[in-house]
Amino acid sequence: MNITQAIRDILGSNEAFAGKADQLSEDDSLFDMGLDSFGSVQLMLALEERFSVEFPDALLNRKSFATIRAIRDAVSTLVRQEAA
């Protein structure tokens, strides 16, 4: 499973990133590129569904959803915890 590509696919379904999710670098600020609070909640819910994880309160912050790299790191940690 390629977590980064799955994140890009999910981002691509967000109106702000339609057609340009694959062009983002892993460190581009998603909030600077158009992600808003509603979009970040939609993103979180889609990630939870796609990876069968649940974001704990400690990860429900702007930093966790700021970049593709930050999201990948958070999701990877959650997936590993689920597998343990």
Residue pairs with C-beta under 8 A, 6 or more apart in sequence:
3 51
3 72
3 75
3 76
3 79
4 26
4 68
4 72
6 50
6 51
7 47
7 68
7 71
7 72
7 75
8 21
8 22
8 24
8 68
9 21
10 43
10 46
10 47
10 50
11 17
11 21
11 24
11 30
11 43
11 68
12 18
12 19
12 21
12 22
13 46
14 21
14 35
14 39
14 42
14 43
15 39
16 33
16 34
16 35
16 36
16 39
17 24
17 30
17 33
17 34
17 35
24 30
24 33
24 68
25 68
26 67
26 68
26 69
26 72
27 67
27 68
27 69
28 67
28 68
29 66
29 67
30 65
30 66
30 67
30 68
31 62
31 65
31 66
35 43
35 65
40 62
40 65
43 65
43 71
44 55
44 60
44 65
47 53
47 55
47 71
47 75
48 54
48 55
51 75
51 78
51 79
52 82
53 75
53 78
53 79
53 81
53 82
54 78
55 64
55 74
55 78
59 74
59 78
63 70
64 70
64 71
64 74
65 71
